[in-house]
């Protein structure tokens, strides 16, 4: 089957290699313009294989639809896409387009699905491949697979250790189903649908008065981006690699201990240990920061 791949980063690169290994032809790769001197992995791989690469700042222009039409593809495959793909583009391939999403749709629609699933304390997640329609993650489901969220997962570890490999596998299986004429179109149940905004600093501020498990989940869900934060001497101190300390207690927001294992801070009904932090541009161990800025037990954070 002849496909157009739209995506970026290592995820799209793996889909590119997997699709070709399964006998599908990749007519072209679309990825965002280069950021500085860094070359996107999918671009580099496509160029090494002699596959045309197109890079547009926006996919909304009429030239993109004309390019898609000229390529004569059977299917568009959206694999880790951050650009808006308009309807006149995603409908151009003969069979339309499919898209990867890192949740069990219709739950957790939106561009920060991985973050919000952890922030909200979910223990089960999964991946979805759906047929693209004009809505945001609203198209009919082609294929889904479930996975567990480990208690120690951050947004970074959940994506790279679990959803990345499972997602590539599911996208490739979906392409095969389309090629075989066996791909379902299961309408999403709108009564179960949830949508969350992009996870930004406005959502990542730590409130130590919240229950300790909620503080823990916020820090996990914002690790590595955008980084949960507290105001520290007029700057944002970002917190990473948290854990609950069993059987301990401290007043909310008060540093209970500082040691090699991290910074221990009280929350409602428990305490949270923070292993790594960032103040400014440099990420470092919490113990290093405490020594550098004179942060000691008993101080409020």
Buried (B, 14 or more C-beta within 10 A) or exposed (E): BBBBBBBBBBBBBBBBBBBBEEEBEBBBBBBBEEEEEEEBBBBEBBEEEEBBBBEBEEBBEEEBBEBBEEBEBBBBBBBBBEBEBBEBBBBBBEBBBBBBBBBBBBBBBBBBBBBBBBBBBBEEBBBBBBBBBEEEBBBBBBBBBEBEBEEEBBBBBBBEBBBBBBBBBBBBBBBBBBBEEEBEEEEBEEEEBBBBEEBEEEBBEBEBEBEBBBBBBBBBBBBBEBBBBBEBEEEBBBBBBBBBBEEBEBBBBBBBBBEEBBBBBBBBEBBBBBBBBBBEEEBEBBBEBBEEEEBEBEEEB
